[in-house]
Amino acid sequence: MTVIVGLVHRGRTHLAGDSAGSGGSQLTIRRDPKVFTNGPYVLGFTTSFRMGRLLHHAFEAPHPEGDLDRFMATRFINAVRA
């Protein structure tokens, strides 16, 4: 199970995630983060550590433009899929 939490406190936003990797009854503490920055974004992931590493180190995140909700639902997510 992964825990990723977001908190707004005194006008600042904080994001954090656990460092566990699990499979069946085994638990491993990992050094690679589940929450990280990429360009102007803070991203978090669960399930696939390979996908998380790609999002962190290989994904070229497009810069936001126009309506943010529309941008995230279309251009951003299409870039992630590609």
MDTraj code that builds the backbone (N, CA, C; nanometers):
import mdtraj as md
import numpy as np

residues = "MET THR VAL ILE VAL GLY LEU VAL HIS ARG GLY ARG THR HIS LEU ALA GLY ASP SER ALA GLY SER GLY GLY SER GLN LEU THR ILE ARG ARG ASP PRO LYS VAL PHE THR ASN GLY PRO TYR VAL LEU GLY PHE THR THR SER PHE ARG MET GLY ARG LEU LEU HIS HIS ALA PHE GLU ALA PRO HIS PRO GLU GLY ASP LEU ASP ARG PHE MET ALA THR ARG PHE ILE ASN ALA VAL ARG ALA".split()
xyz = np.array([
    [0.0841, -0.1172, 0.0000],
    [0.0000, 0.0000, 0.0000],
    [0.0888, 0.1238, 0.0000],
    [0.0535, 0.2213, -0.0783],
    [0.1257, 0.3479, -0.0850],
    [0.0435, 0.4567, -0.0193],
    [0.1130, 0.5459, 0.0493],
    [0.0489, 0.6630, 0.1089],
    [0.1154, 0.7864, 0.0509],
    [0.0361, 0.8703, -0.0149],
    [0.0826, 1.0004, -0.0623],
    [-0.0144, 1.1029, -0.0065],
    [0.0404, 1.2058, 0.0559],
    [-0.0428, 1.3021, 0.1276],
    [-0.0109, 1.4431, 0.0815],
    [-0.1110, 1.5263, 0.0694],
    [-0.0947, 1.6671, 0.0401],
    [-0.1565, 1.7490, 0.1515],
    [-0.0883, 1.8555, 0.1929],
    [-0.1355, 1.9386, 0.3028],
    [-0.1066, 2.0840, 0.2703],
    [-0.2065, 2.1697, 0.2873],
    [-0.1853, 2.3132, 0.2754],
    [-0.1878, 2.3689, 0.4169],
    [-0.0786, 2.4358, 0.4558],
    [-0.0662, 2.4901, 0.5909],
    [0.0002, 2.6265, 0.5830],
    [-0.0682, 2.7276, 0.6344],
    [-0.0156, 2.8652, 0.6350],
    [0.0284, 2.9107, 0.4957],
    [-0.0530, 2.8774, 0.3970],
    [-0.0280, 2.9234, 0.2613],
    [0.0772, 2.8447, 0.1846],
    [0.1302, 2.7397, 0.2437],
    [0.2283, 2.6567, 0.1745],
    [0.1708, 2.5178, 0.1524],
    [0.2064, 2.4576, 0.0391],
    [0.1603, 2.3232, 0.0076],
    [0.2739, 2.2247, 0.0310],
    [0.2423, 2.1156, 0.0991],
    [0.3406, 2.0118, 0.1293],
    [0.2887, 1.8798, 0.0716],
    [0.3737, 1.8069, 0.0042],
    [0.3422, 1.6741, -0.0476],
    [0.4466, 1.5770, 0.0046],
    [0.4031, 1.4591, 0.0439],
    [0.4951, 1.3576, 0.0950],
    [0.4419, 1.2196, 0.0609],
    [0.5310, 1.1246, 0.0546],
    [0.4934, 0.9859, 0.0290],
    [0.5799, 0.8930, 0.1107],
    [0.5305, 0.7733, 0.1343],
    [0.6090, 0.6742, 0.2070],
    [0.7234, 0.6239, 0.1198],
    [0.8099, 0.5418, 0.1760],
    [0.9246, 0.4908, 0.1012],
    [0.9227, 0.3382, 0.0894],
    [0.8060, 0.2792, 0.1054],
    [0.7960, 0.1326, 0.1040],
    [0.7654, 0.0785, -0.0347],
    [0.8258, -0.0349, -0.0639],
    [0.7908, -0.1147, -0.1807],
    [0.7468, -0.2500, -0.1278],
    [0.6326, -0.2973, -0.1713],
    [0.5842, -0.4244, -0.1166],
    [0.5395, -0.5175, -0.2279],
    [0.5473, -0.6435, -0.1973],
    [0.5017, -0.7479, -0.2882],
    [0.4681, -0.8698, -0.2046],
    [0.3431, -0.9088, -0.2058],
    [0.3009, -1.0202, -0.1212],
    [0.3205, -0.9837, 0.0246],
    [0.3981, -1.0624, 0.0957],
    [0.4211, -1.0339, 0.2375],
    [0.5565, -0.9678, 0.2615],
    [0.6265, -0.9279, 0.1549],
    [0.7574, -0.8652, 0.1698],
    [0.7468, -0.7138, 0.1614],
    [0.8273, -0.6463, 0.2425],
    [0.8316, -0.5002, 0.2458],
    [0.9767, -0.4565, 0.2336],
    [1.0042, -0.3654, 0.1418],
    [1.1383, -0.3119, 0.1208],
    [1.1330, -0.1611, 0.1320],
    [1.2265, -0.1032, 0.2057],
    [1.2366, 0.0426, 0.2120],
    [1.3243, 0.0864, 0.0952],
    [1.2709, 0.1757, 0.0122],
    [1.3391, 0.2185, -0.1097],
    [1.3988, 0.3570, -0.0921],
    [1.5052, 0.3836, -0.1680],
    [1.5693, 0.5152, -0.1646],
    [1.5090, 0.6113, -0.2660],
    [1.4549, 0.5586, -0.3762],
    [1.3983, 0.6465, -0.4789],
    [1.2627, 0.6984, -0.4310],
    [1.2380, 0.8279, -0.4490],
    [1.1161, 0.8887, -0.3939],
    [0.9918, 0.8570, -0.4753],
    [0.8770, 0.8545, -0.4072],
    [0.7469, 0.8403, -0.4737],
    [0.6850, 0.9768, -0.5027],
    [0.7414, 1.0822, -0.4470],
    [0.6979, 1.2198, -0.4708],
    [0.8221, 1.2999, -0.5087],
    [0.8140, 1.3766, -0.6180],
    [0.9315, 1.4473, -0.6693],
    [0.8860, 1.5627, -0.7570],
    [0.9781, 1.6493, -0.7929],
    [0.9489, 1.7579, -0.8859],
    [0.9979, 1.7201, -1.0250],
    [0.9264, 1.7715, -1.1238],
    [0.9650, 1.7600, -1.2639],
    [0.9167, 1.8889, -1.3294],
    [1.0117, 1.9751, -1.3632],
    [0.9727, 2.1056, -1.4177],
    [0.8898, 2.1809, -1.3151],
    [0.7778, 2.2391, -1.3569],
    [0.6955, 2.3164, -1.2643],
    [0.6000, 2.2309, -1.1802],
    [0.6119, 2.0993, -1.1875],
    [0.5160, 2.0088, -1.1233],
    [0.5769, 1.9344, -1.0050],
    [0.4917, 1.8983, -0.9111],
    [0.5241, 1.7998, -0.8090],
    [0.4380, 1.6791, -0.8423],
    [0.5023, 1.5646, -0.8642],
    [0.4323, 1.4441, -0.9047],
    [0.4488, 1.3358, -0.7992],
    [0.3498, 1.2501, -0.7887],
    [0.3570, 1.1336, -0.7023],
    [0.3033, 1.0143, -0.7784],
    [0.3489, 0.8943, -0.7428],
    [0.3036, 0.7755, -0.8138],
    [0.2857, 0.6602, -0.7165],
    [0.2204, 0.5575, -0.7646],
    [0.2031, 0.4334, -0.6917],
    [0.2117, 0.3168, -0.7892],
    [0.2269, 0.1993, -0.7395],
    [0.2256, 0.0725, -0.8119],
    [0.3563, 0.0434, -0.8850],
    [0.3888, 0.1135, -0.9926],
    [0.5041, 0.0778, -1.0746],
    [0.6224, 0.1705, -1.0467],
    [0.7273, 0.1144, -0.9846],
    [0.8473, 0.1950, -0.9607],
    [0.9147, 0.2310, -1.0922],
    [0.9046, 0.1457, -1.1923],
    [0.9609, 0.1779, -1.3239],
    [0.8922, 0.3013, -1.3813],
    [0.7589, 0.3066, -1.3735],
    [0.6856, 0.4232, -1.4229],
    [0.7257, 0.5478, -1.3441],
    [0.7396, 0.5345, -1.2129],
    [0.7814, 0.6483, -1.1310],
    [0.9174, 0.7010, -1.1710],
    [1.0116, 0.6114, -1.1982],
    [1.1458, 0.6534, -1.2396],
    [1.1415, 0.7230, -1.3754],
    [1.0569, 0.6717, -1.4661],
    [1.0426, 0.7378, -1.5965],
    [0.9816, 0.8764, -1.5820],
    [0.8776, 0.8894, -1.4996],
    [0.8157, 1.0205, -1.4771],
    [0.9152, 1.1181, -1.4152],
    [0.9987, 1.0676, -1.3275],
    [1.0944, 1.1527, -1.2575],
    [1.2104, 1.1940, -1.3477],
    [1.2682, 1.1009, -1.4220],
    [1.3933, 1.1275, -1.4925],
    [1.3827, 1.1406, -1.6442],
    [1.2797, 1.0836, -1.7073],
    [1.2740, 1.0839, -1.8538],
    [1.1591, 1.1672, -1.9104],
    [1.0537, 1.1874, -1.8336],
    [0.9363, 1.2590, -1.8818],
    [0.9674, 1.4070, -1.8982],
    [0.9445, 1.4591, -2.0178],
    [0.9608, 1.6019, -2.0432],
    [0.8244, 1.6675, -2.0290],
    [0.7991, 1.7190, -1.9107],
    [0.6683, 1.7749, -1.8778],
    [0.6437, 1.9049, -1.9535],
    [0.5296, 1.9146, -2.0230],
    [0.4982, 2.0397, -2.0932],
    [0.4644, 2.1497, -1.9926],
    [0.4978, 2.2715, -2.0275],
    [0.4663, 2.3837, -1.9389],
    [0.3189, 2.4203, -1.9522],
    [0.2542, 2.4488, -1.8391],
    [0.1106, 2.4788, -1.8427],
    [0.0808, 2.6054, -1.9219],
    [-0.0325, 2.6022, -1.9891],
    [-0.0791, 2.7204, -2.0623],
    [-0.2308, 2.7182, -2.0685],
    [-0.2904, 2.8366, -2.0732],
    [-0.4362, 2.8477, -2.0809],
    [-0.5048, 2.7987, -1.9547],
    [-0.6264, 2.7483, -1.9717],
    [-0.7057, 2.6961, -1.8610],
    [-0.6353, 2.5730, -1.8023],
    [-0.5967, 2.5781, -1.6746],
    [-0.5164, 2.4718, -1.6142],
    [-0.5890, 2.3383, -1.6105],
    [-0.7181, 2.3386, -1.5764],
    [-0.7930, 2.2130, -1.5708],
    [-0.7972, 2.1464, -1.7082],
    [-0.8272, 2.2246, -1.8095],
    [-0.8314, 2.1710, -1.9460],
    [-0.6932, 2.1219, -1.9900],
    [-0.5892, 2.2018, -1.9613],
    [-0.4530, 2.1652, -1.9971],
    [-0.4135, 2.0313, -1.9337],
    [-0.4414, 2.0139, -1.8047],
    [-0.4034, 1.8907, -1.7350],
    [-0.4795, 1.7699, -1.7898],
    [-0.6078, 1.7883, -1.8213],
    [-0.6918, 1.6776, -1.8691],
    [-0.6611, 1.6390, -2.0137],
    [-0.5959, 1.7263, -2.0877],
    [-0.5706, 1.6971, -2.2287],
    [-0.4207, 1.6907, -2.2571],
    [-0.3571, 1.8031, -2.2698],
    [-0.2174, 1.8072, -2.3146],
    [-0.1218, 1.7378, -2.2173],
    [-0.1381, 1.7630, -2.0877],
    [-0.0469, 1.7025, -1.9905],
    [-0.0608, 1.5508, -1.9892],
    [-0.1823, 1.5020, -1.9754],
    [-0.2022, 1.3570, -1.9656],
    [-0.1665, 1.2874, -2.0967],
    [-0.1872, 1.3538, -2.2104],
    [-0.1447, 1.2958, -2.3385],
    [0.0079, 1.2840, -2.3434],
    [0.0788, 1.3823, -2.2867],
    [0.2246, 1.3745, -2.2819],
    [0.2696, 1.2592, -2.1926],
    [0.2026, 1.2382, -2.0816],
    [0.2348, 1.1254, -1.9933],
    [0.2142, 0.9935, -2.0674],
    [0.1031, 0.9810, -2.1358],
    [0.0725, 0.8574, -2.2094],
    [0.1765, 0.8301, -2.3179],
    [0.2196, 0.9360, -2.3860],
    [0.3193, 0.9191, -2.4937],
    [0.4520, 0.8765, -2.4362],
])
top = md.Topology()
chain = top.add_chain()
for i, resn in enumerate(residues, 1):
    res = top.add_residue(resn, chain, resSeq=i)
    for name in ("N", "CA", "C"):
        top.add_atom(name, md.element.get_by_symbol(name[0]), res)
traj = md.Trajectory(xyz[None], top)
